[in-house]
Amino acid sequence: MTLQLANVSFDCDDALKVATFWSAVLDRPLDADASEDFASIGAGSHGTGGQGWLFTKVPEPKVAKNRCHVDLHADDRDGVQSEVDRLVGLGATVLRDPKEEFGVYWGTLQDPEGNELCLAAP
C-alpha cells in the first residue's frame, strides 16, 4: 500500500472567505455548496492525481505560527514578485519580501486569516 496526499485542510473563521482566496490563487473553482462553515476545491479529486483543498469553520482563532504551510512555485524570479503582487491584490499579506536564501529566491505571505505560505523560484 502506498499513501498519497488526498487533501490540504485549513481551519478557518470564515471558510468561504479563505476558500475563495485559495480558489483564486490556484485558479481552481470552488466546489458546489460552499458556505461560511465549509468549502472545498477539488474535493474527491485525489484518485485522479489531484489534491483537494478543504476549509472548515472552527470556533477558536489562529493564535501562533503554522507548524506546516503550503509552498507555491513560480517559474522564475520575476514571476515570484508578480505572483506576490497578485496574491496581495487577492488579500494576502507579505511577511517577508522575496530574497535569495539557500539557493532559492522566496518570500513568505499570509492568507486572509493569517495562514502562512511561501512563494519561491529557483
N, C-alpha and C positions, 0 to 999 in steps of 0.2 A: 504494500500500500504506500502511495506517495501522497503527502499532503500538499495542497496548493492554497494560495491565498484566495479566499472567497469574497470577503468584504473588508472595507475600511469603514470603521464606525466612529461616529462623533456623538458625544453627549452635548446637548445644547439647551439653551433657554428658549430659543425660537428655532425649531428645526427647519421650518420653511425658509427663513432668512438665511441661515447658514447653507442649506442645500441649494438655494438659488445662487448664492455666491459661487459655490463649488461647481455648479452646473455651467456657469459662465466661464469659470477658469478652465475647466476641462473640455468645454464645447460639447457637452453631452446633455441631452434633455432630462428634465425631471420625470420620474415615473408618475403614472396616474395617481390621483387621490392624495397628493402631497398636502400636508397641513402643518400648522404650528407645532403639533405634537409628534408627527412622524413624517419624514420624507425620504425618498431614495432616488438614486441614479443607477440604473442598470442592475437593480436587484434581480437575483437569479441568473445573472449572466456568467457566473463562474464556470459553468460547464462548457462555455463557448470560448474560453481563454481570456475573458474579461473579468474585471472585478466590479462588484457592486459597492456603492458608497451609501451608507445608512446614517441617518440623522434622527436622533431620538431626544425628545424633551425630557430633561431630568430636573428635579426640584432644587438641587444645590448648584451654586455658581462655580465657575472655574476659579481656583484660588492660588495655583502655583504653575510653574513652568511645566509644559508637557514632557513626559519621560520618553515619549515616542512621537515622531512627527513625520509628515509627508515631505519627500524631496521631489521637486519637479526639475526637469532638464530642458534647457534651451539649446538650440543648435550651435550658437556661438556667443561670444561675449557681448556683442551688440544686441543680440536677442535677449540676453538677461536683462539689460536695462530697459528695453522696450516692454518686456513682459512685466517687470516691476512696475513700470508706469501704468500698464493696462490693469494690473491687479489692484493698484492703489485706486484707480478710477472705479473699480468694482466694489471698493470698500475695505481693502486690506490696509494695514499699517506697516510701515518699514521699521523694523527693529535694528537692523544692521545693513548699511548700504553695501552693495556688492563690491568685493575686492578679492584679490588673489590670495589664497592661503592653501597650503598643502598641495600645490599644483592645480588647483581648481579655482575658478572665478565664481563666487557665490555670495548671496545675501540672504538675510532672514526677514521674514514678514510674519504678520498675524492676520488671520481671517477676521471677519466682523465680530466674533465672540472671543477673540484672543488666542485661538489655537495657532501654534507656531507652524511655519512651513519654510522650507529652503528652496531657493531657485538658483540653479547652477549651470555652468557650461565648462567644457574643457579648456 
